[in-house]
Structures are given as structure tokens and as C-alpha cells.
Amino acid sequence: GIFHHLITLPTYHTAALSTDNLAKEYFGEQGMLGYVAGVQRKEIRQGIACVKHQNMAGSDMGDDHKEYFAGEAALKAAGEDNTMNQFG
């Protein structure tokens, strides 16, 4: 009861507030920079694990598989063209 309430209430409101702020920036004048400056860079600086979402989802294993079959022509999630590096 109480423990569940303490966890879900702040999580719900934190998610709502951060989503609203991000949407205003992302769809406003800042565009993608609203995400990069307001979320991604903060995650990187604070060492938040989800910034490595591609690795956490197993993209590295998929990349290995693609590279095995397509060599250098493989379109991989990792590397210099991944989303982590596109907007940083």
C-alpha cells in the first residue's frame, strides 16, 4: 500500500512533467536540441544506464550478426553514425 503509493505517485508526476517539458522544447524552437541538452547530456553526465539503450537492447549482438554477413556495408546501430553520436 504505502510503499507502492510512494513509488508510483512520484514516478507518474515526474514522467508527466518531464514529458511535457521535453515536448515543449522538442516541438518548439529548440527541436532536437531540446532532447539533447535537456535529457541526453544530463544522462551522460550523471552516468544513467539507459543512455546505453542500444547496448542494453542487444544491438551489439545484432551488429555483430550484420557485420558477419554484410561486412563493412552493414548498417549497424553502433559506431559513429548511431543516435548517441548524431545529436551529441
N, CA, C and O of each residue as an XYZ file, in Angstrom:
352
protein
N       0.801     -1.202      0.000
C       0.000      0.000      0.000
C       0.841      1.261      0.000
O       0.972      1.913     -1.036
N       1.410      1.616      1.133
C       2.155      2.875      1.269
C       3.388      2.871      0.366
O       3.636      3.845     -0.346
N       4.163      1.784      0.390
C       5.363      1.711     -0.437
C       5.008      1.863     -1.910
O       5.657      2.623     -2.629
N       3.995      1.155     -2.359
C       3.564      1.242     -3.748
C       3.158      2.673     -4.092
O       3.500      3.174     -5.163
N       2.440      3.322     -3.200
C       1.993      4.693     -3.429
C       3.182      5.653     -3.532
O       3.200      6.529     -4.396
N       4.157      5.490     -2.668
C       5.324      6.375     -2.686
C       6.146      6.205     -3.957
O       6.763      7.163     -4.425
N       6.163      5.021     -4.513
C       6.920      4.774     -5.728
C       6.143      5.249     -6.953
O       6.713      5.919     -7.815
N       4.874      4.920     -7.049
C       4.118      5.234     -8.258
C       3.735      6.697     -8.367
O       3.749      7.240     -9.471
N       3.397      7.351     -7.283
C       2.974      8.753     -7.353
C       4.094      9.659     -7.869
O       3.876     10.396     -8.830
N       5.277      9.628     -7.265
C       6.353     10.474     -7.804
C       6.755     10.094     -9.226
O       7.067     10.965    -10.038
N       6.749      8.803     -9.527
C       7.102      8.362    -10.874
C       6.118      8.898    -11.895
O       6.523      9.387    -12.949
N       4.848      8.815    -11.602
C       3.802      9.311    -12.502
C       3.966     10.808    -12.755
O       3.939     11.252    -13.903
N       4.134     11.573    -11.700
C       4.231     13.028    -11.848
C       5.564     13.453    -12.474
O       5.604     14.400    -13.261
N       6.640     12.767    -12.132
C       7.934     13.076    -12.740
C       7.905     12.807    -14.238
O       8.408     13.606    -15.029
N       7.317     11.681    -14.623
C       7.211     11.345    -16.048
C       6.343     12.362    -16.783
O       6.677     12.778    -17.892
N       5.236     12.760    -16.172
C       4.346     13.734    -16.811
C       5.029     15.081    -16.984
O       4.943     15.690    -18.049
N       5.701     15.543    -15.951
C       6.377     16.844    -16.009
C       7.508     16.830    -17.027
O       7.621     17.746    -17.841
N       8.348     15.798    -16.990
C       9.489     15.761    -17.914
C       9.020     15.595    -19.357
O       9.619     16.163    -20.270
N       7.966     14.831    -19.568
C       7.433     14.657    -20.922
C       6.854     15.960    -21.447
O       7.050     16.301    -22.613
N       6.148     16.685    -20.606
C       5.582     17.969    -21.008
C       6.690     18.966    -21.351
O       6.624     19.645    -22.376
N       7.703     19.051    -20.495
C       8.821     19.970    -20.751
C       9.565     19.599    -22.033
O       9.906     20.471    -22.832
N       9.812     18.317    -22.223
C      10.508     17.865    -23.421
C       9.686     18.174    -24.672
O      10.235     18.642    -25.669
N       8.396     17.920    -24.630
C       7.538     18.169    -25.795
C       7.543     19.645    -26.176
O       7.569     19.979    -27.360
N       7.519     20.524    -25.190
C       7.536     21.973    -25.465
C       8.829     22.383    -26.153
O       8.822     23.208    -27.066
N       9.940     21.801    -25.710
C      11.235     22.137    -26.305
C      11.416     21.450    -27.662
O      11.822     22.081    -28.639
N      11.111     20.153    -27.708
C      11.330     19.351    -28.915
C      10.478     19.837    -30.079
O      10.950     19.897    -31.214
N       9.231     20.183    -29.804
C       8.345     20.658    -30.860
C       8.300     22.175    -30.939
O       7.510     22.740    -31.696
N       9.141     22.828    -30.163
C       9.259     24.283    -30.194
C      10.486     24.701    -30.977
O      10.901     24.025    -31.918
N      11.051     25.804    -30.585
C      12.191     26.374    -31.301
C      13.462     25.536    -31.187
O      14.276     25.524    -32.111
N      13.643     24.837    -30.072
C      14.891     24.083    -29.876
C      14.960     22.810    -30.715
O      16.053     22.368    -31.069
N      13.838     22.227    -31.033
C      13.842     20.982    -31.799
C      14.607     19.890    -31.079
O      14.470     19.727    -29.866
N      15.408     19.144    -31.815
C      16.150     18.015    -31.249
C      17.108     18.451    -30.150
O      17.412     17.666    -29.252
N      17.590     19.691    -30.205
C      18.470     20.181    -29.154
C      17.767     20.170    -27.802
O      18.421     20.024    -26.770
N      16.446     20.321    -27.792
C      15.698     20.228    -26.541
C      15.889     18.878    -25.872
O      15.992     18.789    -24.649
N      15.935     17.834    -26.679
C      16.194     16.485    -26.156
C      17.658     16.331    -25.758
O      17.967     15.839    -24.673
N      18.549     16.751    -26.639
C      19.980     16.570    -26.390
C      20.415     17.303    -25.127
O      21.051     16.717    -24.251
N      20.071     18.586    -25.035
C      20.502     19.392    -23.887
C      19.726     19.056    -22.619
O      20.291     19.033    -21.526
N      18.436     18.798    -22.770
C      17.596     18.586    -21.590
C      17.576     17.179    -21.054
O      17.221     16.963    -19.895
N      17.954     16.207    -21.880
C      17.877     14.809    -21.453
C      19.206     14.082    -21.669
O      19.854     13.658    -20.712
N      19.604     13.945    -22.937
C      20.744     13.086    -23.261
C      22.036     13.504    -22.562
O      22.714     12.667    -21.966
N      22.379     14.770    -22.626
C      23.636     15.212    -21.990
C      23.592     15.027    -20.478
O      24.602     14.684    -19.863
N      22.426     15.254    -19.876
C      22.292     15.050    -18.421
C      22.458     13.575    -18.071
O      23.098     13.244    -17.073
N      21.890     12.688    -18.883
C      22.056     11.249    -18.644
C      23.532     10.872    -18.718
O      24.032     10.126    -17.876
N      24.220     11.387    -19.720
C      25.642     11.072    -19.893
C      26.442     11.570    -18.699
O      27.249     10.830    -18.137
N      26.225     12.810    -18.313
C      26.980     13.399    -17.194
C      26.717     12.694    -15.869
O      27.610     12.589    -15.028
N      25.493     12.213    -15.685
C      25.142     11.547    -14.434
C      25.371     10.042    -14.469
O      25.151      9.352    -13.474
N      25.809      9.537    -15.611
C      26.093      8.113    -15.737
C      24.847      7.245    -15.664
O      24.904      6.123    -15.161
N      23.723      7.748    -16.158
C      22.475      6.999    -16.148
C      22.575      5.855    -17.170
O      22.932      6.077    -18.327
N      22.261      4.652    -16.736
C      22.469      3.464    -17.567
C      21.664      3.484    -18.865
O      22.129      2.961    -19.878
N      20.477      4.071    -18.858
C      19.629      3.991    -20.052
C      20.201      4.756    -21.239
O      19.717      4.596    -22.359
N      21.212      5.577    -21.019
C      21.845      6.266    -22.145
C      22.502      5.254    -23.081
O      22.777      5.559    -24.242
N      22.746      4.076    -22.580
C      23.317      2.985    -23.383
C      22.208      2.061    -23.865
O      22.398      0.846    -23.920
N      21.054      2.619    -24.214
C      19.886      1.806    -24.563
C      20.135      0.861    -25.729
O      19.559     -0.227    -25.764
N      20.962      1.240    -26.670
C      21.214      0.354    -27.802
C      21.925     -0.915    -27.345
O      21.588     -2.020    -27.771
N      22.903     -0.737    -26.481
C      23.622     -1.890    -25.956
C      22.719     -2.712    -25.052
O      22.750     -3.942    -25.099
N      21.915     -2.048    -24.230
C      21.026     -2.753    -23.314
C      19.995     -3.587    -24.077
O      19.538     -4.617    -23.581
N      19.634     -3.148    -25.268
C      18.652     -3.871    -26.083
C      19.297     -4.966    -26.927
O      18.600     -5.679    -27.650
N      20.603     -5.107    -26.846
C      21.289     -6.161    -27.580
C      21.724     -5.770    -28.978
O      22.020     -6.639    -29.798
N      21.768     -4.477    -29.266
C      22.162     -4.028    -30.604
C      23.565     -4.475    -30.973
O      23.861     -4.703    -32.146
N      24.432     -4.602    -29.972
C      25.798     -5.033    -30.272
C      25.812     -6.447    -30.848
O      26.607     -6.752    -31.737
N      24.931     -7.308    -30.338
C      24.854     -8.669    -30.891
C      24.282     -8.630    -32.310
O      24.738     -9.364    -33.186
N      23.292     -7.778    -32.531
C      22.734     -7.635    -33.871
C      23.753     -7.080    -34.844
O      23.827     -7.506    -35.996
N      24.550     -6.112    -34.365
C      25.598     -5.534    -35.208
C      26.634     -6.582    -35.600
O      27.077     -6.633    -36.747
N      27.010     -7.411    -34.642
C      27.971     -8.478    -34.948
C      27.416     -9.404    -36.031
O      28.131     -9.805    -36.949
N      26.149     -9.728    -35.909
C      25.493    -10.600    -36.881
C      25.460     -9.942    -38.265
O      25.781    -10.580    -39.268
N      25.071     -8.662    -38.314
C      25.006     -7.945    -39.597
C      26.385     -7.823    -40.234
O      26.540     -7.989    -41.444
N      27.380     -7.531    -39.404
C      28.738     -7.379    -39.932
C      29.272     -8.707    -40.465
O      29.996     -8.730    -41.460
N      28.923     -9.794    -39.819
C      29.357    -11.107    -40.277
C      28.866    -11.367    -41.698
O      29.606    -11.888    -42.532
N      27.604    -10.999    -41.972
C      27.019    -11.286    -43.273
C      27.230    -10.180    -44.312
O      27.324    -10.469    -45.505
N      27.306     -8.915    -43.872
C      27.402     -7.813    -44.833
C      28.750     -7.103    -44.817
O      28.998     -6.238    -45.657
N      29.608     -7.447    -43.892
C      30.918     -6.806    -43.816
C      30.806     -5.313    -43.535
O      29.981     -4.882    -42.730
N      31.635     -4.542    -44.199
C      31.667     -3.091    -43.985
C      30.397     -2.388    -44.454
O      30.144     -1.250    -44.059
N      29.598     -3.045    -45.287
C      28.358     -2.446    -45.788
C      27.212     -2.559    -44.782
O      26.122     -2.044    -45.030
N      27.444     -3.219    -43.664
C      26.390     -3.434    -42.669
C      25.934     -2.106    -42.073
O      26.756     -1.268    -41.702
N      24.631     -1.926    -41.987
C      24.047     -0.754    -41.344
C      23.861     -1.097    -39.874
O      22.906     -1.777    -39.499
N      24.788     -0.617    -39.045
C      24.824     -1.028    -37.647
C      24.272      0.066    -36.730
O      24.286      1.248    -37.073
N      23.788     -0.352    -35.565
C      23.272      0.585    -34.571
C      24.416      1.315    -33.877
O      24.260      2.473    -33.490
N      25.537      0.674    -33.718
C      26.682      1.279    -33.041
C      27.573      1.994    -34.048
O      27.332      1.941    -35.253
N      28.593      2.654    -33.547
C      29.541      3.318    -34.428
C      29.285      4.809    -34.517
O      28.448      5.350    -33.794
N      29.999      5.463    -35.395
C      29.961      6.921    -35.454
C      28.622      7.479    -35.926
O      28.330      8.647    -35.672
N      27.811      6.688    -36.596
C      26.534      7.174    -37.112
C      25.349      6.806    -36.232
O      24.207      7.011    -36.643
N      25.579      6.272    -35.037
C      24.441      5.888    -34.208
C      23.787      7.112    -33.574
O      24.328      8.217    -33.615
N      22.616      6.891    -32.991
C      21.860      8.031    -32.437
C      22.582      8.694    -31.278
O      22.388      9.883    -31.029
N      23.397      7.955    -30.577
C      24.153      8.526    -29.448
C      25.091      9.622    -29.956
O      25.312     10.614    -29.261
N      25.636      9.456    -31.145
C      26.604     10.405    -31.675
C      26.003     11.414    -32.659
O      26.635     12.425    -32.963
N      24.817     11.157    -33.148
C      24.239     12.049    -34.150
C      23.892     13.419    -33.580
O      24.004     14.429    -34.274
N      23.475     13.455    -32.329
C      22.921     14.696    -31.786
C      23.730     15.244    -30.617
O      23.382     16.295    -30.079
N      24.803     14.563    -30.205
C      25.569     14.962    -29.031
C      26.424     16.134    -29.328
O      27.144     16.612    -28.451
